Amino acid sequence: MKRIALGAHFPSMGQHVAAWMHPDAQIDGGHNFRWFTRMAQAAERARFDFVFMADTVGTRDGDMRALSRWPQYMAHFEPISLLSATAAVTEHVGLVCTASTSYYEPYNVARLFGTLDHISEGRAGWNVVTTANAAASHNFSRDDHYDVADRYKRAREFVEVVKGLWDSWEDDAFLRDRATGSYFDPAKLHRLDHDGRFFKVRGPLNLARPPQGHPVIAQAGASEDGMELAAETAEVVFQSKSRMQDAQAFYAEVKGRMGKYGRAPGELKMCAGLNVTVAPTEAEAREKFAYIQSLIHPDVGRELVSVELGGADLSDLPLDGPIPWERIPTESVMSPSRLAAMRALVARENLSLRQLYERYAGSRGSAQIIGTPTQVADMMQEWVEREACDGFIIQGSYFPGGFDDFCQMVVPELQRRGLMRTEYETRTLRDHLGLPRPRNRFAA
């Protein structure tokens, strides 16, 4: 039986747009360190491979009345600091977070994630994003966001520079020999001397090579440029497909591109976003789901759809009428793949505005399941066996309850089937995921 890769996504109070309104949600989740460590420790007790923190380098622009009812992206901790502190109170679970290739510098990212890898003894992962939030540009001395093509070209060069900096020191460069008075071997320290289109970086990095060689590289783009970047650089891909046949096509497409970069399909783990509502009976699960759906404010629903549709103005549309095609943009500077997915859904099912925001409220276009532990495990097993994914990113509707339900009810069923470990047999995130440790490019 193939063991699945399993990550947990912890966005503030929960993945659902109304998460903070649930009476059992941790209402200050975005600013509560003790809450986050409790969630990370719960994931570790359940033997997850990693926890994941998404990030954005700016607040959202839009309808502030609506955003005041949807705080998920408006205020939260910076994730590298958060995960570095979390490393001290966990021992096994991987620690993955986002850093933008548009608004960071490669040297900073190499140093930050290399340090996290040392602090955690080999559990760090970097989620490479080009930043979809166009408003972020105004925080970094720019009037306009980078266009999509340039964002991905910049990202490709950025990743290559970061990996080169992680190889600045060979693994055995540090002698620390008092008898000879030699702290390191100068022959095993290497300058990068990168001079490219977007970056000029000399190096070397003032940090020993990370325990994993390179922290694990994750990526989530689903556009043409995103898939190409994933095939070339990613070791974990987060995908958002609601239907198994779409996930299978994406899985085959990305893994099919890896050969031209000299990579084998097994060097990449495809993890599908999955929003789970689980209870002992299906009726109870559906009651749970209906309750949190009832908490969606229409202003939030409109704003959610507007964001997904590239900023379309929907303020005058009736909630229960069809969405006119002429109001839906054909291009987006934020996320072309998300826009294309929503256009396809509207065309396929002729959804009203209310139906559309209810569909996206918890899953954001990812897969979702409402049912018993057996039904959830059946679905997860089928997706893996039919090559729709290699694992999942579990997205609880609200925290802590939505995630605790998964750990208490679904995890034991997955373990019973041999799909999840019952104990950690490995130490690093690479080893958890069965990924090879990169060779140092400068080593003989």
Backbone hydrogen bonds, N-H to C=O, Kabsch-Sander energy under -0.5 kcal/mol:
donor,donor_aa,acceptor,acceptor_aa,energy
4,I,419,L,-2.4
5,A,390,D,-2.0
7,G,392,F,-2.8
8,A,50,F,-1.5
9,H,394,I,-2.4
10,F,52,F,-1.9
12,S,10,F,-1.1
14,G,11,P,-2.3
15,Q,396,G,-2.8
16,H,397,S,-1.7
17,V,361,A,-1.7
19,A,16,H,-2.0
21,M,18,A,-1.5
22,H,18,A,-0.6
22,H,19,A,-1.7
25,A,22,H,-2.1
26,Q,399,F,-2.6
27,I,25,A,-1.2
29,G,26,Q,-1.9
31,H,28,D,-2.3
32,N,29,G,-0.9
33,F,31,H,-0.6
36,F,32,N,-1.9
37,T,33,F,-2.5
38,R,34,R,-2.0
39,M,35,W,-1.9
40,A,36,F,-2.6
41,Q,37,T,-2.6
42,A,38,R,-1.7
43,A,39,M,-2.2
44,E,40,A,-2.0
45,R,41,Q,-2.5
46,A,42,A,-1.7
47,R,44,E,-1.4
48,F,43,A,-2.5
49,D,6,L,-2.3
50,F,6,L,-1.4
51,V,94,G,-2.4
52,F,8,A,-3.0
53,M,96,V,-2.2
54,A,52,F,-0.5
64,M,62,G,-1.0
67,L,63,D,-2.8
68,S,64,M,-2.0
69,R,66,A,-1.6
70,W,67,L,-1.3
73,Y,70,W,-0.5
74,M,71,P,-1.7
75,A,71,P,-1.0
77,F,30,G,-1.4
82,L,78,E,-1.7
83,L,79,P,-2.9
84,S,80,I,-2.1
85,A,81,S,-1.9
86,T,82,L,-2.0
87,A,83,L,-1.9
88,A,84,S,-0.5
88,A,85,A,-1.0
89,V,86,T,-1.4
90,T,87,A,-0.7
94,G,49,D,-2.8
95,L,123,R,-3.6
96,V,51,V,-2.4
96,V,94,G,-0.5
97,C,125,G,-1.9
98,T,53,M,-1.5
99,A,127,N,-1.8
101,T,129,V,-3.0
104,Y,100,S,-0.6
109,V,105,E,-2.2
110,A,106,P,-2.8
111,R,107,Y,-2.1
112,L,108,N,-2.9
113,F,109,V,-2.5
114,G,110,A,-1.6
115,T,111,R,-2.3
116,L,112,L,-2.3
117,D,113,F,-2.0
118,H,114,G,-1.8
119,I,115,T,-3.0
120,S,116,L,-2.3
121,E,118,H,-1.0
122,G,117,D,-3.3
125,G,95,L,-1.8
126,W,216,V,-2.9
127,N,97,C,-3.4
127,N,125,G,-0.5
128,V,126,W,-0.8
128,V,218,A,-3.2
129,V,99,A,-1.2
129,V,127,N,-0.6
134,A,132,A,-1.0
136,A,133,N,-1.6
137,S,134,A,-1.5
138,H,135,A,-1.3
139,N,136,A,-2.0
140,F,137,S,-1.6
142,R,137,S,-1.6
151,R,147,D,-2.4
152,Y,148,V,-1.9
153,K,149,A,-2.0
154,R,150,D,-2.7
155,A,151,R,-2.1
156,R,152,Y,-2.2
157,E,153,K,-1.8
158,F,154,R,-2.7
159,V,155,A,-2.7
160,E,156,R,-1.7
161,V,157,E,-2.2
162,V,158,F,-2.5
163,K,159,V,-2.6
164,G,160,E,-1.9
165,L,161,V,-2.4
166,W,162,V,-2.2
167,D,163,K,-0.8
167,D,164,G,-0.6
168,S,165,L,-2.0
170,E,188,K,-2.2
173,A,170,E,-1.9
175,L,173,A,-0.8
175,L,183,Y,-1.1
176,R,183,Y,-2.2
177,D,182,S,-2.7
178,R,176,R,-0.7
181,G,177,D,-1.2
182,S,177,D,-1.5
183,Y,181,G,-0.6
185,D,173,A,-2.6
188,K,185,D,-2.3
189,L,186,P,-1.4
190,H,168,S,-2.8
192,L,202,R,-1.8
193,D,202,R,-2.4
194,H,201,V,-2.8
196,G,199,F,-3.1
201,V,194,H,-1.7
207,L,205,L,-1.4
213,G,210,P,-2.4
214,H,212,Q,-1.9
216,V,124,A,-1.7
218,A,126,W,-3.2
218,A,216,V,-0.6
219,Q,236,V,-1.7
220,A,128,V,-0.6
227,M,223,S,-2.9
228,E,224,E,-1.8
229,L,225,D,-2.3
230,A,226,G,-2.3
231,A,227,M,-2.5
232,E,228,E,-1.7
233,T,229,L,-2.6
234,A,229,L,-0.6
234,A,230,A,-1.4
235,E,217,I,-3.3
236,V,217,I,-1.6
237,V,269,K,-2.5
238,F,219,Q,-2.2
239,Q,237,V,-0.6
239,Q,271,C,-2.5
241,K,239,Q,-0.5
247,A,243,R,-2.1
248,Q,244,M,-2.7
249,A,245,Q,-1.8
250,F,246,D,-2.2
251,Y,247,A,-2.7
252,A,248,Q,-2.4
253,E,249,A,-2.3
254,V,250,F,-2.6
255,K,251,Y,-2.2
256,G,252,A,-1.9
257,R,253,E,-0.7
257,R,254,V,-1.0
258,M,255,K,-0.9
260,K,257,R,-0.7
261,Y,258,M,-1.7
262,G,259,G,-2.0
263,R,258,M,-1.9
267,E,264,A,-2.2
268,L,265,P,-1.5
269,K,235,E,-2.7
270,M,268,L,-0.6
271,C,237,V,-3.4
271,C,269,K,-0.6
272,A,270,M,-0.5
272,A,391,G,-2.5
273,G,239,Q,-2.6
274,L,393,I,-2.6
275,N,367,A,-2.6
276,V,274,L,-0.6
276,V,395,Q,-0.5
277,T,369,I,-2.4
279,A,371,G,-1.5
285,A,281,T,-1.9
286,R,282,E,-2.5
287,E,283,A,-1.8
288,K,284,E,-2.1
289,F,285,A,-2.3
290,A,286,R,-2.5
291,Y,287,E,-1.8
292,I,288,K,-1.8
293,Q,289,F,-2.2
294,S,290,A,-1.7
295,L,291,Y,-0.5
295,L,292,I,-1.0
296,I,293,Q,-1.6
300,V,297,H,-0.7
301,G,297,H,-2.2
302,R,298,P,-2.6
303,E,299,D,-2.0
304,L,300,V,-2.8
305,V,301,G,-2.1
306,S,302,R,-2.6
307,V,303,E,-2.6
308,E,304,L,-2.2
309,L,305,V,-2.0
310,G,307,V,-1.5
311,G,306,S,-3.1
312,A,306,S,-0.9
314,L,312,A,-0.8
317,L,314,L,-1.6
321,G,318,P,-1.1
323,I,351,L,-0.8
327,R,324,P,-1.7
328,I,325,W,-1.8
339,L,335,S,-2.2
340,A,336,P,-2.4
341,A,337,S,-2.1
342,M,338,R,-2.1
343,R,339,L,-2.5
344,A,340,A,-2.2
345,L,341,A,-1.9
346,V,342,M,-2.6
347,A,343,R,-2.3
348,R,344,A,-2.3
349,E,345,L,-2.4
350,N,346,V,-1.9
353,L,321,G,-1.3
354,R,319,L,-3.1
356,L,352,S,-2.4
357,Y,353,L,-2.4
358,E,354,R,-2.3
359,R,355,Q,-1.8
360,Y,356,L,-1.7
361,A,357,Y,-1.2
363,S,359,R,-0.5
364,R,360,Y,-1.5
366,S,363,S,-1.9
367,A,241,K,-0.5
367,A,273,G,-1.4
369,I,275,N,-2.3
371,G,277,T,-2.2
376,V,372,T,-2.6
377,A,373,P,-2.5
378,D,374,T,-2.5
379,M,375,Q,-2.2
380,M,376,V,-2.3
381,Q,377,A,-2.6
382,E,378,D,-2.4
383,W,379,M,-2.2
384,V,380,M,-1.8
385,E,381,Q,-2.8
386,R,382,E,-2.2
387,E,384,V,-1.5
388,A,383,W,-3.2
389,C,383,W,-1.0
390,D,270,M,-3.7
391,G,270,M,-1.3
392,F,5,A,-2.2
393,I,272,A,-2.4
394,I,7,G,-2.9
394,I,392,F,-0.6
395,Q,274,L,-2.7
396,G,9,H,-0.6
396,G,394,I,-0.6
397,S,276,V,-0.5
399,F,13,M,-2.9
402,G,398,Y,-1.6
403,F,398,Y,-0.6
403,F,400,P,-0.6
404,D,400,P,-2.8
405,D,401,G,-2.5
406,F,402,G,-1.1
407,C,403,F,-2.4
408,Q,404,D,-2.7
409,M,405,D,-2.2
410,V,405,D,-0.6
410,V,406,F,-1.7
411,V,406,F,-2.0
413,E,409,M,-0.5
414,L,410,V,-2.4
415,Q,411,V,-2.7
416,R,412,P,-2.2
417,R,413,E,-1.4
418,G,415,Q,-1.3
419,L,414,L,-2.5
420,M,414,L,-0.8
425,E,423,E,-0.5
429,L,122,G,-2.3
432,H,428,T,-2.4
433,L,429,L,-2.1
434,G,430,R,-0.8
434,G,431,D,-0.6
435,L,430,R,-2.9
443,A,440,N,-1.0
